[in-house]
Amino acid sequence: MQAFGFEVRAQDGKARRGIIRTARGEIRTPAFMPVGTAATVKAMMPDSVRETGADILLGNTYHLMLRPTAERIDRLGGLHKFMNWERPILTDSGGFQVMSLAALRKLTERGVTFKSHIDGSKHEITPERSMEIQRLLGSDIVMCFDECPALPADRAVIAESMRLSMRWAQRSRDAFGDRPGHALFGIQQGGLEEDFRAESAAALTDIGFDGYAVGGLAVGEGQAAMFGCLDFAADQLPEDKPRYLMGVGKPDDIVGAVKRGIDMMDCVLPSRSGRTGQVFTRRGVLNIKNARHMDDPRALDEDCRCPACRQYSRAYLHHVFRSQEIISSMLLTWHNMTYYQDLMQEMRDAIAEQRFAAWEAAFHAGRAEGDIPPL
Ligand SMILES: [Zn+2]
């Protein structure tokens, strides 16, 4: 079995291009991971997701443990077989979504108890239970169970929360055990505070993980604050391990994170936006429900390789969106996923060719132009 590993192959400024090796295949970095919350990337078949260029998907522990349950997925052969995706899967720990979705949460040293947002049933996640669930799912990259306060918060609250997460990181490491071919990532916390981020990074490095995530960002602090934090947070994490920024983000968030040394990201934005009619192109964002598209025979983006752009007009995409046809979500998600994966490929190429700064300037200039003028 291929052991888990990471290799940086090129660096331009802080931006890195590399390869993560897993038992289920290689992941080209910087990597964007589409989110398959309930064992599906909504509105897309797995083969199509792969065609867009995705090497790895993210699955959500919280959703899957509630429905259909991790035990059932295990009995049915694991998450890869269950959802027909043979390549790597990263699962989150469930912690963040308990905090954002569940009712009647109670946090103690032991873990979190909560009521399901689906049927009100009572559940508990501890670091040990999170490791067990992620093992039952068959996840290739497992995340430590952690906790993060909503920002802004007092320094004392941030420190207390971060130190609890570090104790849970040790318990996650102990419970994960020795699983060749599978990786466990630690999650740095500490809000926007440089000293707490450093303390957290040191605690995690001491325990030792296969990769390190920057947690607790993209929770409403704004892009400038997030970049300000990443300016030091990414540097505090080991250079020879993948760095993962959780839950990010918009295209310009992703570019700014890669520029600051991040290797992996995930976000629901390309798929969720696909269902609400928001379309990402190299000229920024457009909304397909706008009446200006009603008679427009042109492609969403004439340079895009996706089926929505190659085979359909803006007029058609506008019509099926307004008619609430299922193909609307399928095509717009496909386009947005293609845009995100092409963005990652462009960055990987620019880093390899030592022209990331010029590429980034062109990226921002293209977005500043705005959508093509109406006919
Ligand atoms: Zn397209």
Boltz pocket constraint, residues with backbone or C-beta under 6 A from the ligand:
constraints:
  - pocket:
      binder: B
      contacts: [[A, 300], [A, 301], [A, 304], [A, 305], [A, 306], [A, 307], [A, 308], [A, 309], [A, 310], [A, 334], [A, 335], [A, 336], [A, 338]]
      max_distance: 6.0
